[in-house]
């Protein structure tokens, strides 16, 4: 038999229909250039603390190289349960209510696949992290976007949820502190959302990966709200708080029946998260708090530097209260997010991510990560301010309407 | 105040304005506190941390354990002063344990250091004995790893 020439026809149309991440093209461009200062990185700028790396080496020396239980190491689940109880006062049984996954990403995929059937709808904040909609689409469901904007601090409101709910709506994704906006969500707001969620019998999938990186006020864990523990699949991990992105370890916590269902997919597709990463995560939870607090303090200082810098260069930027991103508005330059980011990269060798990569509502904004050294930040802002000179005076109204790039036929937004 | 000191300890080049923004304070207030800390000698100086090896400079460092007999009234302090006044002496600390002072000295050649120890240090009154250890290699100094090798390896752009 000859090799089929046209592979496209063998690819599931659902997969074909998912547009490639808009970040990718940009990445290729940026990686070819030398001397780029990147504010485009969605991960901490420090490597994993030494005590965590060291504990992992010890485990390798001792021969911890085998599978773990599908649920993950019990020791890690116990630590996760303790951590959640101590931090938010929510109690999960480590035996059957916590599942250790390959990063929070896997937990998200499992949660959506476990909830959603073809034709179901899932509410997703816009702008938000790039994975929610594709995972929903792969599960056969239809993402419905909750358009947040700077006017409401990029927060989802009960009103938005109420308006978007249909009989097909199964779940609401919440993701605060938010990537890319740095927005957090007010407790009052969450309480109202909780009422709507209960009324319409929805499940909340709450991605709280940036919970520890909250600088103003306190993070509210969605499952800690009255009556929400049993309506919430709580997703979290170690990537951001403990600078462990490459280890790929996260978890889901929720109702035991639901976790058992998620575990079914997990055991057949993944089996278990890597034991080495799980051992490291145990060490992070046991002894990583003081280091984590120091790191958060540092981010907060840089956050203030960044806000000051944008205000000096004349870019309006709402105050990010969490994560490590600032989301300044660049529409006054008359450029689209994509053009702005491309020109800034070509002319000044500063990499940022166009807001439109995170949804239609991100158009007119750029995401700047301040997980970078103070020296790099200072130099990047110097270059940006040079770039803006002469561009800010144009004050042209954006010709690209909001939402243009938003919904494609497949029910997934085009990420440029 | 602790936060200002921490920031400056990490990077002495930070301006009062930058510190003020980072800590959400007034610039004038930060400047005033820094001045006060300098006057009180809480801040002892601002130095540049140099890897002289890389600069191609030959330097010899040694750690010397010094046993001394303490004196009435002044204890170890008088002898310590006679040692730390020498400019080639970089660090002097009083230690618990088998010896009393640990002295770090720096010279251009082995011979220079050896001469200093035998002619200047060992001959000081009340110095009972010295034990000299030459430094072969620095791995980490003042919290800084000399050859870190952990440069930023992150991808340029990630979601």
Contacts between the chains, C-beta under 8 A, distances in Angstrom:
chain1	res1	chain2	res2	distance
A	21	B	159	6.6
A	23	B	157	5.7
A	23	B	158	7.5
A	23	B	159	5.4
A	26	B	157	5.8
A	27	B	155	6.9
A	27	B	156	6.3
A	27	B	157	4.4
A	27	B	158	8.0
A	30	B	156	4.3
A	30	B	157	5.6
A	31	B	155	7.6
A	31	B	156	5.3
A	36	B	156	6.2
A	38	B	154	7.8
A	38	B	156	4.7
A	38	B	157	6.6
A	40	B	156	6.2
A	40	B	157	3.8
A	40	B	158	7.5
A	41	B	154	5.0
A	41	B	155	7.0
A	41	B	156	7.1
A	41	B	157	6.7
A	41	B	158	5.5
A	42	B	158	4.5
A	42	B	159	5.4
A	43	B	154	6.0
A	43	B	158	6.0
A	45	B	152	6.7
A	45	B	154	7.4
A	47	B	150	5.5
A	129	B	159	6.6
A	130	B	159	4.7
A	131	B	159	7.6
A	179	B	159	7.6
A	301	B	7	7.6
A	301	B	22	3.7
A	301	B	23	6.9
A	302	B	22	7.4
A	304	B	21	5.2
A	304	B	22	5.5
A	304	B	23	7.7
A	304	B	24	6.0
A	305	B	18	6.8
A	305	B	21	5.5
A	305	B	22	5.8
A	308	B	21	4.5
A	351	B	156	5.6
A	351	B	157	5.8
A	353	B	157	6.2
A	353	B	159	7.8
A	357	B	159	7.5
A	374	B	11	7.0
A	374	B	14	7.8
A	374	B	18	7.8
